[in-house]
Structure formats: structure tokens, C-alpha cells
Amino acid sequence: MPIEAEAVSETPGMGISGRVRGQEVRLGSRQWCGIEDDVSNDDGDGAALEMWMAVAGRAPVRFRFADPLRDDAAAAIGSLRGAGFQVELLSGDREAAVAAAADAVGIDHWRSACLPAEKVERIEALRAEGRKVLMVGDGLNDAPALASGFASMSPTTAADVSQTAADLLFQGQRLGAVVVAIRVSRFADKLVKQNFGLAILYNVIAVPLAVFGLATPLVAAIAMSSSSLVVTLNALRLKAMRLG
């Protein structure tokens, strides 16, 4: 039969606690559960993702998890670095697990055991340096950082609060969607600037002609329609760009 917990509360980045049959129960990180951070508590696997449960008067229990990297994670990171981006990994997991993940995908800058507030602090520090930060995350504790970034992305499998905080959602399990989104946004920005330039050029040429009476109504109508057509066709180049 189900057991009801009382006085349940959550501490962001640490875990949850409550009382079951009068005893305090904690579920979360080893620090939250009062477990010393040494190899004797690792069951021979210090790089594993973990969660602990501590019940007053009983030995704590460790749960180990396997969280495989996305298939194209290394390729996506390589593409971002090749495009001139600095990639950082901010994780709430333990140092050994974060180091292993960072090494596998080619990330040089990483931080482990980050609380939600510490992720926000790092993003704000980068913004203070004049950086424009794209935050990508899917966890419950990523929501504050997603809201702090210049732009943010989450997969549709992310926690609801992370999806709400993100500016853009992408489907599927592949991180290549992040690379595609950046390429599309850059190309769209380029086209917008081109269209502004074309519009300015049109007005620089056409307005003086109209002022001096050198443009007949027919010529003006053709020129106006032609300029609109050129701008529209230029914008449609976005649809034709290669994403692969």
C-alpha cells in the first residue's frame, strides 16, 4: 500500500526531504544526504551518475544511473567549436562523471557540482564580459540558467519548467538541431540586412527621380513592384539553404 510522506520540501540543486512515519527521509545528492565524498562510498564506480536516499537510523542507499551521451554530441560540439563558439559544460553531477562526459565530446571548459544559482552566476559573468550566451539544457535545475541566457534551447523531452524557460524547443534526440538553429539564425540575419540595404538603395535612386519628375506613374509602379519582388525572392533563399 502507498506510504504518505509529510512536510515534503525541495532544495534546488540538492534534493527533497520529508517525513515518513515520523522519520526524516532525504533523497538527492550525497551532500544533501550527509554522505562523505570519498571512494569508499562509490561501489567501485566513481564516475557513475548517482542519487542517494537517507533515512534516519538506517544506512544510506546509493542509486546508480546510466545516462548515455546523445549519439551526435561529439559531432555537434565539434561543429560549434569549428564555427568559433566557446563551449562550456555546467553540471550538477560529480567531478568524475562530468570530466568523463566532457572528455568524450571534446569540451575543455567544464564545471561540476553546480547549483542552479551557480549556473546563473557563470552566465551573468560571461555576459558581463560582453559574451552572448546560448544556454542549452533539459533538466529541472537548468530552468534559471535557461532564463538567464541571451538565448536558450531545450529539447521537447525536457522538464516542463525548462521548456517554458527556453526560447526555442527542438524535437528528437540529436544535438545537431542546435547547430542547425544557429546556421538558420545567422543566415536569416544576413538576409534581413541585405533586404534593408536593397530597400535603402531603391529609395536613394527612386526618390530623387520622382522628385524631379523623371519617373512616370507606370515606371514608378513597375519599380515599386520590382523592388518588392527582389526583396521577397532574396528572403526565400532562407528556405533553399542546405541544412545538412
N, C-alpha and C positions, 0 to 999 in steps of 0.2 A: 504494500500500500504506500502511496506517496507520503513523504515526510515534509511537513510545513516548516519553513525557516522564518524566523522573526528578525526584525531590525536589520534587514538587508541593506547594505550600502556599498557604493563603488568608489574606489580611489583611482582616478585616471592614471593609467600607465603602470599601476601596481597590481590591482586585483579587486575582488569583492570579499565582503565579510558578512557574517550573520550569526544568529544563534539557533541551534537545533537541539531541542530537548534540554535547553538550559546551558548547553556548551557552545563556546565560540568556535566557529568554523571559518577558515580563511582559504581562498582559492586564488592563486595568481603566481607572481614571481617569487623566487626564493627569498629575496629581501623582505617581501611582504609577509611571507610565512615564517620569517626568522631563521632561515637556513643559511649556514655559513657557506661562503663561496670558495669551496676548495674541492679538489679532485675526488676526495673520498665520498662526495655526495653525487658523483656523476655516473655511477654504474658503468664506468669504463668508456663513456661516450660524452666527452665534454663539449663537443660541437653540436650536439643534438638540440633541437628546439624543445622547450620544456615548460611544464606548468606544475605547480606544487599545490597540495592540499594539506592543510594542517588543522588538526582537531585537538582541542585542549586535552591533555592527558594521554595522547596517543602519538606513535611515531609518525612523522610526516610521510606522505606518499608522493612520489615523483611520477609524472606522466611525460613520456617522450613522444615527440611528433616528427613525422617526416613531411617536409614541405618542399617538394622539388621545385627547382627553378623553372620558369617558363622556357619552352623549347628555343625560342629565338632571343632570349635575354642577352646573351653574349653578342649576337649579331646586331641587335638594336643599340646596345651600348657602344659598340664599335662604330656604328653609323653616326651616332650623336657626337662622339669624340672626333670623328673624321670631319664633321661639319663645324668643328670649333667650339663645341659645348664642353664645359667642365661638369662632370657627373659626380655627384656625391650620394652616398648611401647613409641615411639616418634611420637607425633601427632601435627598437626597444629590446631586442634579443641580446643574449650574452656575447661577449667579445669573440670567443672561439667560433660561434655559429656565424656571426656577421663577417668575420675575417674570411672564413671559408667561402661564403657566398660572394663576397667582393672579389676574391681571387679568381673564382670560377668565371665571372663575367667581365673581368678586366677593369674593375673600379679601384682607383688608387686612393681616393679620399673617402673615408667612412668613419662612422661613429656608432658605438654600441651602447646599450643600456640607456637610450634616450627617453626621457619622459616627454609627453606631449608638449609641455611648456618649453622644453629644451630644443625641440624641433623648431618651434616658432621663433625662439631666440636666434637660432642659427640662420633661419631665413631672413629675419629682420637685420641681422648683421651683414648678410650678403647684399641686401637692398641698400643698406647704409653705404656700402662700397660702390653703389651705382649699378649693381647687377640686376637683371630682370630674371627672376627665378620661376622656372616651371616646376611645380610640385606634382609628382605622380604618386598616388597611394591608394590603398584599398582597405586599410584597417580602421577599426573604430577610433584608435588613438591618432590616426592621421588627419582627422577632420579639422582640428585647429590649424595645422600646418597647411592644409589644402586651402583654407580660407585666407591664409596669410600670404600665399604666393602671388606673384604678378599675374600668373595664370596657373591653372591646375587641371589635372585629368585623373579620372578614375575609371576602372572597368565596371561594366554593368553588374558584375558579381560582387562588387564591394559592399561594405556595410551601408545601410540606408543613409546614415548621417554623413558618410564620406561622399556618397553620390550627390547629396544635397549641397555639400560644401564645394564640390568640384565645378569648374566652369564647363568642362567637356567630358562626356562619357563615351567610352568606346566598347564595342562588343568583341566577344571572342577571348581567347587566351593568349594572344600574341602581342608582345610589346611593340611590334613593328608599327602598330597603329599610332604610337607616339611620334615616330619618325615621319609617317605619312602626314599627320596633322601639322607638324612643323613645316614640312615642304609645301603643303597646300596653303598655309597661312602666309608663308614668305612669298609665294608666287602671287597670291591674291593681293598682298600689299604692293608688290611690284606693278601689277596691272592697274590698281587704283591710282597710283602715282602717274603711270603712263596716261591714263584717261584724263586726269587733271591737266597734264601737260598738253594733250591734244585739244582739250576744251579751251585752254588759255591761248594756244596757238591760233585756233579758229577765230577767237574773238579779237586777237591782235590784228589779224588780217581782214576779217569781215566788217568789223565795226567802222574802221576808217573809210572803207569803200562805201558803206551805207551812208555815212555822214556826208561824204562829198557827192552823193547821188550817182555813184558809179555802179551800183548794184540794182538791177531791175527787180520787181517783185518775183518774177519767175526765177531769176538767178538766186535770189535770197532764199526762196522756198527750196530749191534744189540743194543749195549749200547747207541749209539747216538740216534737211533730211539726210544728206550725205554725212554730215558730222555725227549725227545721232547713230547712223548705221556703222560708222567706223568705230565709235566707242563701244557699241554693243558687240560687234564682232571681236574686238580686242578682249572684251570681258569673257567671251565664250571660249577663249584659249584656255581658261582655267579648267573647263570641262574636258578639254582634249589632252591635258597634261598627263604624262606617264607616271603612274604611282608605283609601279613595280621596281 
